[in-house]
Amino acid sequence: MSPRIAIIGAGPAGLTLGALLHKHAIPFTIFELRQKPTAEDLSKPSGMLDLHEGSGLAAIRECGLYDEFLKHTGECAETQKVADKDGNILYSDDGEEGLGSGERPEIARHALLSILTTHVPEGSIKWGHKLLSARSTGVSTETELDFGPHGKHTFDLVVGADGAWSAVRALLTDIRPQYAGTQSVTLTIENISTRYPRLAALIGRGSFMALGLRNGVTTHRGPRDSARVYVFFTAEDERFGGEGMSTRGASVTKEQLLGGKALLGGFGSVVKELVAVGFDETVECPGAAADVKPLYMLPICAAWEHKAGVTIVGDAAHLTCPWAGEGVNLAMCDALFLAKVIVQAWDAGEFQDALDPLLRQFEEDMVVRAREKAEETFSNGQMMFGEDGAKALAGIFSSFGQ
């Protein structure tokens, strides 16, 4: 009987792994908490992801999806603009000739998931399946997964690609994400070029960051001529997002966000206008509030004792903040290397015996690789959310061209 393989989570890591296993005719089942997204769901603006050579792009090429991937990369340019808290541009490569080398092309998260899904057999994804618990059966390397109303199922290999609050990770370690000291609000402006041309000119064709006073506003261009606006602010206590917010997972009104001394009260008028428009375009009715989300990270040195038949990848293994764009790239790189391990064990004949030492080495290598990127990400965050993060970041970008 073929080994039973379960992948928990249909994000970039889980879908990449599924696509690569399918390429080698290795059966598997992906279990995903969300219901199957519709075409309309996938057409909506979503966060943009820049894929890197040697990691995310290597996985895309291995899946045989590079040409399809390129069709979805024209909505956000590979350009950067850095402004101070008042909106004064300190660095810009937007509009310069010769930029956009393709080394870090941007793609909408929804578009990436859509093209990966097309390379996974429809019947191999079980949508609407929430993993309630996982436990070892005590029989060889078997793990029993409990999906509540969808029943309990037993597998020989379980891969946790189930994100920050991974249920599979609990089989390996009691390490949990810790609050990173930053909270965020996500806003979206559609058709920004025609409806708000002044703001479109401010943020440019790619990425834009206005930083200062330990806070920041960043944007990415995206589908439907959109701008995704992220407001980040420093807050020592995860239970207190800022002035007027008293509970974890709180919400904030436009007035609190733009007037709060600990939030954007000290920012300039043009940056506040960008956020105000984003707020009005995002909330459902006047006076409504937007959700505030604390950011979390796993300890930089996070590791675990190897356990046969179970592993974790992506955010489940090495959750970081989004300050270096490495999260999705590490996740897809994990999937690429894990797929090679599984294929090698599969071809060896005695799957479990061949898999275990390969899986152990895969995890050791992944921890080292992730630690380097986590250190880089943490350092970036310390710089960006200092008192004058814009000056420091602009200096770094300017040095690249020297």
Buried (B, 14 or more C-beta within 10 A) or exposed (E): EEBBBBBBBBBBBBBBBBBBBBBEEBEBBBBBBEEEBEEEEBBBBBBBBBBBBEBBBBBBBBBEBEEBBEEBBEBBBBBBBBBBBBBEBBBBBBEEEEBBEEEBBBBBBBBBBBBBBEBBEEEBBBEEBBBEEBEBEEEEBBBBBBBEEBEEBEBBBBBBBBBBEBBBBBBBBEBBBEBBBBBBBBBBBBEBBEEBEEBBEBBBBBBBBBBBBBBBBBBBBBBBBBBBBBBBBBBEEBEBBBBBBEEBEBBBBBEBBBBBEBBBBBBBEBBBBBBBBBBEBBBEEEEEBBBBBBBBBBBBEBBBEBBBBBBBBBBBBBBBBBBBBBBBBBBBBBBBBBBBBBBEBBEEEEBBEBBBEBBBEBBEEBBEBBBEBBBBBBEBBEBBBBEBBBBBBBEEBEEEEE
